Amino acid sequence: MSDTTATTSLDLENDDATRRVGAALGELVAPGDVIGLIGDLGAGKTTLCKALIAALGVDEDDVTSPTFVLAREHEGRIPAVHVDCYRMQYAAELTLLDLPIGGSALALIEWADKVAEALPADHLSLELDHQDGGRKLTIRAGGPRSEELKRGLLTRLHSSQGA
């Protein structure tokens, strides 16, 4: 049995590297997957989400931060819901939105640390931190499906570096 609590860290030198992570994940995700993004303002959460949703076939210009509307739904290769929990004070607020989190759509949850109790245990956690002009990405898997996403992501990123 694999250790799904293990973390993996990557150095992302710029926005393009952050977009590559999002695009690679966009090729792997399926309905029901939940990805929680954590990081300070400007850490790259929305940049990564935009690239991921664009990889699903949605025009990247149509993907904006849902900070003030809380959630935006996108129809691409698979349906996706992009949620920003920055303004939420309680995890229960996420549940009240009645979104297909863990159901019929991919769920991308920015500020996931604010609503952690409302997320399924098996979700992929992506934590972005500012670091030396770039970013540090820490990846955590909470179960078998998120571990599969994590391994697939690392494989894709590794193979793209060798190309």
CORRAGI-V645896 format. One record per backbone hydrogen bond with DSSP energy under -0.5 kcal/mol. NH is the residue of the N-H (numbers start at 1). CO is the residue of the C=O. Records with the same first field share a line. If there is no record, write none. Layout:
NH = CO ; CO
This chain:
4 = 2
6 = 3
8 = 139
10 = 137
12 = 10 ; 135
13 = 11
18 = 14
19 = 15
20 = 16
21 = 17
22 = 18
23 = 19
24 = 20
25 = 21
26 = 22
27 = 23 ; 24
28 = 25
29 = 25
32 = 105
33 = 30
35 = 107
36 = 124
37 = 109
38 = 126
40 = 128
43 = 40
48 = 44
49 = 45
50 = 46
51 = 47
52 = 48
53 = 49
54 = 50
55 = 51
56 = 52 ; 53
57 = 54
58 = 53
62 = 59
63 = 60
64 = 62
70 = 66
71 = 69
72 = 82
74 = 80
76 = 74 ; 78
77 = 56
80 = 74
81 = 106
82 = 72
83 = 81 ; 108
84 = 70
85 = 83 ; 110
88 = 85
93 = 90
94 = 91
95 = 91
96 = 92
97 = 93 ; 94
98 = 95
101 = 99
102 = 100
103 = 100
105 = 100
106 = 79
107 = 33
108 = 81
109 = 35 ; 107
110 = 83 ; 108
111 = 37
112 = 37 ; 109
114 = 111
115 = 112
116 = 113
118 = 115
119 = 115 ; 116
123 = 121
124 = 34
125 = 123 ; 140
126 = 36 ; 124
127 = 125 ; 138
128 = 38 ; 126
129 = 136
131 = 134
134 = 131
135 = 12
136 = 129
137 = 10
138 = 127 ; 136
139 = 8 ; 137
140 = 125
141 = 6
142 = 123
147 = 143
148 = 144
149 = 145
150 = 146
151 = 147
152 = 148
153 = 149
154 = 150
155 = 151
156 = 152
157 = 153
158 = 154
159 = 155
160 = 156
161 = 157
162 = 158
163 = 159
